[in-house]
């Protein structure tokens, strides 16, 4: 039974695979290992067939309304070599699609969070994670870039879970906030379109203000707030329109800020929220100050051994529903399940279409039968038939009369 299920799974995957040739006689896309996807396209595992080494490949259709992959590649090349930034190996246009080949990383923090037993991270993990995000932002901000789409899905752990490094990925919405040659900051503007994931964007972004470094830090704080509590106060808001929902989320964030609800958080997060809310548009955040605050709170874990002190929740099997290396297999099964559901849905739709066609045929047959019963009588044809009958009768009468006359003469 299990073998049959495996065969069915493989058939489903093959049916939904897109065929790619070997890229540069070296890289082969493993389309049965889809790692992610979105409006831009998909991310797959990729194999260097010469060295038998795995990478990831991001694929974007050239028909995309706002292609961003080339811009992302340029930013990654600029940031390359820094800690927590994936390396890139190739950018190319192939048959109507753009691709980037880069380092293969582990699962993202949203997937890991959902695989925890309590659906939230411990204080220690939240402190260490925020410190790493601030360090990544310091790197990209030094290069004159703001990320503009910080969210748990864009924070990935290393493929080797013993390595505690967290990577910041996805620079498709990133932009320059200053000119590196003259160091001039972009001007403040309002009525700007909202860019980023609504759940984590800053209050100023909600208001349509041009984004700067402060907005990245505020988004990082909302991510940690989510990790710490397993939810955000503005989750689950239901509205009739998307615009109304965005407005309600902004109001909730403003309440959190104005009522100083962040004061109820552990010391580090409370102080950092207060500091970030006070930053001006062009002001450079004090990254060292924020990291020092976190380090002070991490001192409470000094009693632990050096090994335990460096552990994140996902490095502890007791904390997870499944070991972290199982997450990829779980995602693969979820993909198969989704493809099966889509196939069943298509099958049902086709069956319904066939039934509709049969019904239409039956209706047509019923109409034809009804039409036969109502056929008009052709009076002209009947007259012709009557005339023929009368003519025959007259001939018979004439013959009979002749016979009668002969008999009378005799």
C-alpha positions in Angstrom: 0.0 0.0 0.0 2.8 2.4 0.9 4.6 1.7 -2.4 1.4 2.5 -4.3 1.1 5.8 -2.4 4.7 6.7 -3.2 4.2 5.9 -6.9 1.1 8.1 -6.9 3.0 10.9 -5.2 5.8 10.7 -7.8 3.3 10.7 -10.6 1.6 13.8 -9.2 4.9 15.7 -8.9 6.1 14.7 -12.4 2.8 15.8 -13.8 3.2 19.3 -12.3 6.9 19.6 -13.0 8.2 22.1 -15.4 10.9 20.8 -17.7 14.2 22.6 -17.6 17.4 21.8 -19.4 20.8 21.7 -17.7 21.9 25.4 -17.2 25.4 26.1 -18.4 26.0 22.4 -18.6 26.3 22.4 -14.8 23.1 23.2 -12.9 19.9 21.1 -12.9 16.7 22.4 -11.4 15.1 19.8 -9.1 11.5 20.8 -9.7 10.2 18.1 -7.3 11.9 20.1 -4.5 10.0 23.4 -4.5 11.2 25.5 -1.6 8.9 28.5 -1.9 6.9 30.7 -4.2 5.1 33.9 -4.5 4.0 36.6 -7.0 7.6 36.7 -8.4 7.7 33.0 -9.3 9.3 30.0 -7.5 12.3 28.8 -5.6 13.6 25.3 -6.2 16.5 23.1 -5.1 19.3 23.1 -7.7 22.0 20.5 -8.2 25.6 21.2 -9.5 25.9 17.9 -11.4 29.7 18.3 -11.7 30.4 18.7 -8.0 27.2 17.0 -6.7 26.5 20.1 -4.6 23.0 21.5 -3.8 22.0 25.2 -4.3 18.7 27.0 -4.5 17.4 28.7 -7.7 14.9 31.5 -7.9 12.9 31.7 -11.1 11.0 34.7 -12.3 8.9 35.0 -15.4 9.8 37.9 -17.7 6.0 38.5 -18.1 5.9 39.6 -14.5 4.4 43.1 -14.2 7.3 44.4 -12.0 10.3 42.2 -12.6 12.7 42.4 -9.6 15.1 39.6 -9.9 17.9 41.5 -11.7 17.7 44.2 -9.0 17.8 41.6 -6.3 20.9 40.0 -7.9 22.7 43.4 -8.0 21.9 44.0 -4.3 23.1 40.5 -3.3 26.3 41.0 -5.2 26.9 44.3 -3.4 26.2 42.6 0.0 28.0 39.4 -0.8 30.7 38.2 1.7 28.9 39.6 4.7 27.7 37.4 7.5 24.1 36.2 7.1 23.8 37.2 3.4 23.5 34.3 0.9 26.1 34.1 -1.9 25.0 34.1 -5.5 26.6 32.1 -8.3 24.7 32.9 -11.5 22.1 35.3 -13.0 20.7 34.4 -16.4 17.8 34.8 -18.8 16.5 31.5 -20.1 13.5 31.0 -22.4 11.4 33.9 -21.1 12.5 33.5 -17.4 15.2 35.0 -15.2 17.1 32.9 -12.7 19.4 33.4 -9.7 21.4 30.5 -8.3 22.4 31.0 -4.7 23.3 29.2 -1.5 20.8 26.6 -0.3 19.7 27.4 3.2 17.5 25.8 5.9 13.8 26.5 6.7 12.5 29.9 7.4 11.5 31.1 10.9 7.8 31.0 10.2 7.9 27.3 9.2 10.0 26.6 12.3 7.6 28.5 14.6 4.6 26.5 13.3 6.5 23.3 14.0 7.1 24.2 17.6 5.0 22.6 20.3 3.8 25.9 21.8 3.8 28.0 18.6 6.0 30.6 20.0 9.7 31.1 20.8 11.4 31.3 24.2 12.6 34.7 25.6 16.3 33.7 25.0 15.6 32.7 21.3 13.7 36.0 20.7 16.6 38.0 22.2 19.3 36.3 20.2 17.1 36.4 17.0 16.5 40.2 17.3 20.2 40.8 17.9 21.0 38.9 14.6 18.3 40.8 12.7 19.7 44.2 13.9 23.2 43.0 12.9 22.0 42.1 9.4 20.2 45.5 9.0 23.4 47.3 10.1 25.2 45.5 7.2 22.7 46.4 4.5 22.1 49.9 5.8 25.9 50.6 5.7 25.6 49.9 1.9 22.9 52.5 1.6 20.1 49.9 1.2 16.8 49.4 3.1 15.1 46.0 3.0 11.4 47.1 3.1 10.0 43.6 3.4 11.1 42.1 6.8 9.0 39.1 7.8 9.6 35.7 9.4 9.5 34.0 5.9 12.5 36.1 4.9 14.6 34.9 7.9 16.2 31.6 7.2 18.5 29.4 9.4 21.6 27.7 8.1 21.2 24.3 6.4 23.5 23.0 9.2 21.4 23.5 12.3 24.4 23.4 14.5 25.3 26.7 12.9 23.3 29.4 14.8 23.5 31.9 11.9 20.3 33.5 10.7 20.2 34.7 7.0 18.2 37.7 5.8 16.9 37.0 2.2 14.6 38.4 -0.5 15.7 41.9 -1.6 13.1 42.2 -4.4 11.5 45.3 -2.7 14.7 46.8 -1.4 15.9 50.2 -2.5 18.7 52.8 -2.0 18.0 55.3 0.8 21.2 57.2 0.1 23.7 57.8 -2.7 27.0 56.0 -1.8 29.1 58.6 -3.7 27.9 61.7 -1.9 26.1 60.2 1.1 23.0 62.3 0.5 19.8 60.7 2.0 16.7 60.4 -0.1 14.2 63.3 0.6 11.1 62.8 2.8 7.9 62.2 0.8 4.3 61.4 1.6 1.5 59.8 -0.3 3.8 56.9 -1.2 2.3 53.5 -2.1 2.5 50.9 0.7 5.5 48.5 0.2 6.0 45.4 2.4 4.0 42.9 4.3 1.1 44.7 6.1 1.4 42.7 9.2 4.9 43.9 9.9 5.2 47.3 8.2 5.9 50.4 10.3 3.2 53.0 11.3 4.9 55.6 9.1 4.7 53.2 6.1 1.0 52.8 6.8 0.7 56.6 6.6 2.3 56.7 3.1 5.6 58.2 4.3 8.8 57.4 2.4 10.6 54.5 4.2 14.1 54.8 5.8 16.3 52.8 8.2 13.9 53.4 11.1 11.1 51.5 9.3 13.3 48.3 8.9 14.0 48.3 12.7 10.4 48.8 13.6 9.4 45.9 11.4 12.0 43.7 13.1 10.4 44.6 16.5 7.0 43.5 15.3 8.5 40.2 14.1 10.0 39.6 17.6 6.7 40.6 19.2 5.0 37.9 17.1 7.7 35.3 18.0 7.4 36.1 21.7 3.6 35.9 21.9 2.8 33.6 19.0 0.4 36.3 17.6 0.0 40.0 17.1 -2.8 42.2 18.5 -3.9 43.1 14.9 -4.2 39.5 13.8 -7.6 38.2 12.7 -9.1 41.7 11.9 -12.0 41.2 9.5 -13.2 44.0 7.3 -15.2 44.3 4.1 -12.4 45.8 2.0 -8.6 45.5 2.0 -8.2 49.2 2.5 -10.4 49.2 5.6 -8.4 46.3 7.0 -5.0 48.1 6.4 -6.4 51.1 8.2 -7.7 49.0 11.2 -4.2 47.4 11.5 -2.6 50.8 11.5 -4.9 51.9 14.3 -4.0 48.9 16.4 -0.3 49.6 15.9 -0.9 53.3 16.9 -2.8 52.1 20.1 0.2 49.9 20.9 2.5 52.9 20.5 0.4 55.6 22.1 -0.7 53.5 25.1 2.9 52.4 25.5 1.8 48.7 25.6 5.3 47.8 24.8 6.2 48.7 28.4 4.7 45.3 29.4 7.3 43.5 27.3 10.6 42.2 28.7 13.1 45.0 29.3 15.1 44.7 26.1 12.0 44.9 23.8 10.4 47.7 25.8 13.5 49.9 25.6 14.1 49.1 21.9 10.5 49.8 20.9 10.7 53.2 22.8 14.0 54.0 21.1 12.8 53.1 17.6 9.5 55.0 17.9 11.6 58.1 18.6 13.8 57.9 15.5 13.6 60.6 12.8 13.4 60.0 9.1 17.1 60.5 8.2 18.5 59.5 11.6 21.0 56.7 11.7 19.9 54.0 14.3 22.3 53.2 17.0 22.8 49.5 16.3 25.4 49.0 19.0 23.1 50.5 21.6 20.3 48.1 20.8 22.6 45.1 20.8 24.1 46.2 24.2 20.5 46.3 25.6 19.9 42.7 24.4 23.3 41.5 25.7 22.4 42.8 29.1 19.2 40.7 29.2 21.0 37.7 27.9 23.2 37.7 31.0 20.3 36.0 32.9 21.2 32.9 31.0 24.9 33.0 32.1 24.3 30.1 34.5 23.8 27.7 31.5 26.7 25.9 30.0 28.3 27.5 26.9 26.6 24.9 24.7 23.1 25.5 26.2 23.6 29.2 26.2 24.1 29.2 22.4 21.1 27.0 21.6 18.1 28.4 19.8 14.8 26.6 20.3 14.9 24.9 16.9 18.2 23.3 17.9 16.5 21.5 20.7 14.5 18.3 19.7 12.4 18.6 22.9 11.1 22.0 21.7 10.0 20.9 18.2 7.1 18.7 17.1 9.5 17.3 14.4 13.3 17.6 14.2 14.2 20.6 12.0 15.6 18.5 9.2 12.1 17.0 8.8 10.5 20.4 7.9 11.6 20.1 4.2 9.9 16.6 4.0 6.8 18.0 5.7 6.6 20.8 3.2 7.1 18.4 0.3 4.2 16.3 1.6 2.1 19.5 1.9 2.9 20.3 -1.7 1.9 16.8 -2.8 -1.4 17.1 -0.8 -2.1 20.5 -2.4 -1.4 19.1 -5.9 -3.7 16.1 -5.2 -6.4 18.4 -4.1 -6.0 20.5 -7.2 -6.2 17.4 -9.4 -9.3 16.2 -7.6 -10.9 19.6 -8.0 -10.1 19.6 -11.8 -11.5 16.1 -12.1 -14.7 17.1 -10.4 -15.0 20.2 -12.6 -14.6 18.1 -15.7 -17.2 15.6 -14.5 -19.6 18.5 -13.9 -18.9 19.8 -17.4 -19.6 16.4 -18.9 -22.9 16.2 -16.9 -23.9 19.6 -18.2 -23.2 18.5 -21.7 -25.3 15.4 -21.3 -28.2 17.5 -19.9 -27.9 19.8 -22.9 -28.0 16.8 -25.3 -31.1 15.4 -23.5 -32.8 18.8 -23.8 -32.1 18.9 -27.5 -33.5 15.4 -28.0 -36.7 16.3 -26.0 -37.1 19.4 -28.2 -36.8 17.4 -31.4 -39.4 14.8 -30.3 -41.8 17.6 -29.3 -41.3 19.1 -32.8 -42.2 15.9 -34.6 -45.6 15.7 -32.9 -46.4 19.3 -33.8 -45.5 18.9 -37.6 -48.2 20.8 -39.7 -50.3 18.8 -42.1 -49.5 19.5 -45.8 -52.9 20.4 -47.3 -51.6 20.5 -50.8 -50.3 17.0 -50.6 -53.6 15.8 -49.2 -55.5 17.5 -52.1 -53.2 15.8 -54.6 -53.9 12.4 -52.9 -57.7 13.1 -53.0 -57.5 14.1 -56.7 -55.7 10.8 -57.5 -58.4 8.8 -55.7 -61.2 10.6 -57.4 -59.6 10.0 -60.8 -59.3 6.3 -60.1 -62.9 6.0 -59.0 -64.1 7.8 -62.2 -62.2 5.4 -64.4 -63.8 2.4 -62.6 -67.2 3.9 -63.0 -66.7 4.4 -66.8 -65.6 0.8 -67.3 -68.6 -0.5 -65.3 -71.0 1.7 -67.4 -69.6 0.3 -70.6 -70.1 -3.3 -69.4 -73.8 -2.5 -68.4 -74.5 -1.0 -71.9 -73.2 -4.1 -73.7 -75.3 -6.4 -71.6 -78.4 -4.3 -72.3 -77.8 -4.5 -76.1 -77.6 -8.3 -75.9 
